[in-house]
């Protein structure tokens, strides 16, 4: 329920589109939101139980609200964006903009100039961009300059000054970078036509520019001005070459905008593409910092509003990776499944994913704890746990035809091996190849000891095997009285399926997920650690049965013999003279007599 001092105001809110602002006790705006229906939207904050903690905290801090009614949902979206930019409320989405990216500026004067600039100035000039790639920006500028040379001087030209000959051409005219409007070599009308075609290029409308150049080329050829016609042809080729370097989607796609999003619990990464006449003319990646666990739909609408404010809203079709509620009925929203538009959407999704990967790697490199927190969150969600699996232990069994059974326990902390905590168990209570009983003994011994020493238990136990091994492990935990105090799962090798107690159906995790990679790493480590110990134990057993059967040869002399001869076979064929320096004359005679039956050999 809303507090008493807000209840009357909320009840009096109009059921119309608008923007609302929440204030804290200091009078600071802490949240700005838009709504189709102000009364319904604002009421929902105080009548619903919020799943996320941040929204709950936001509601607790609200002591006042204001609202503004607008005509349409689109007006609400635009007003919301402008207010967020102005006040930077604590609990609103934080969209990292591209203020450092350059623009191309066309100045507002009789003979406009075209040049790059980083800071926008409200002087009536036109700005195109921003360009995420400086290289692409200079490529576009060079194309414009070669097709339609414009001045770059600072002369304040007037028709009277030109007629009276007040100006002189500079080096730019002599090297072909300017047509000399300052001395009347190019009329103001022709200059403005060049500027208009530059606008078309900067907007990605290359078709109109190509048509214009073709008309000029044909006109020159018909009037037998072949050299001039060749110049126009060269410009057409240059334009075609530039177009071929652009990302061509398909001429049938037309003019569309494409948006896709990839999120973590705290960040969202949006890719924006604008396509004009089948060519990608703008590509942007935007990072959004979440404040109160905003859903992807809300973030995407926010970014779309920002981009259309920035680049213009003339595009009448938007392709989005997820369904959104866009307030402008004149814009067509599509979610293609096949065809050229689907390929375009896939390209955008790929860019968003790559951008996410790049940014997360940067953050994790600067602060490794970020990766740990992200991995723990993912593992918790993937494995349906109630807490972060900071401490995980994995068990695997090894034996040789039932002989020398061992069990290995490996420990991972923060998703990485903690090798000092690895343990192995020589199985004591199991006869023959009984993997289930071996697993039960290892679990009993491991956690019985942790309990007796009052040590902390892991958040997750993984057993290598299917339902049988898992059931045996569960029995051990039940006997110890700790079943339910820690999570336990089994992993079967064939299909990498995960089994849970009392659930006959396995869980399959995405093969590319970090969660499965960590579990596989644990399983492989447990297998390696167990096999290594098993082989060492088996080798000791082989030593005992082969050399210590010789009367008078104990484990110490057997070890010396194997260290020198490397194998029992070589000991069998060694002479007394060879053996004497190692174990003495008496023992050498015994060994030769035992294996060869003749001390003289």
Secondary structure as UniProt FT lines:
FT   HELIX           4..11
FT   STRAND          18..23
FT   TURN            25..26
FT   STRAND          29..35
FT   HELIX           38..47
FT   HELIX           53..61
FT   STRAND          64..69
FT   HELIX           73..87
FT   TURN            90..91
FT   STRAND          94..96
FT   TURN            99..100
FT   STRAND          102..106
FT   TURN            110..111
FT   STRAND          114..117
FT   STRAND          126..131
FT   HELIX           134..147
FT   HELIX           159..163
FT   TURN            164..165
FT   HELIX           171..174
FT   TURN            175..176
FT   HELIX           181..183
FT   HELIX           188..203
FT   HELIX           206..222
FT   TURN            223..224
FT   HELIX           226..245
FT   STRAND          247..248
FT   TURN            251..253
FT   STRAND          256..263
FT   STRAND          267..276
FT   TURN            277..278
FT   STRAND          279..289
FT   HELIX           296..311
FT   STRAND          317..320
FT   TURN            329..330
FT   STRAND          332..334
FT   HELIX           339..366
FT   HELIX           368..382
FT   TURN            383..384
FT   STRAND          391..400
FT   TURN            401..402
FT   STRAND          403..413
FT   TURN            414..415
FT   STRAND          416..417
FT   HELIX           419..421
FT   STRAND          423..426
FT   HELIX           435..452
FT   TURN            453..454
FT   STRAND          460..464
FT   HELIX           467..480
FT   TURN            484..485
FT   STRAND          486..491
FT   TURN            493..495
FT   STRAND          498..500
FT   TURN            501..502
FT   TURN            511..512
FT   HELIX           514..546
FT   TURN            547..549
FT   TURN            551..552
FT   HELIX           555..565
FT   HELIX           568..573
FT   HELIX           576..583
FT   HELIX           585..596
FT   TURN            599..600
//
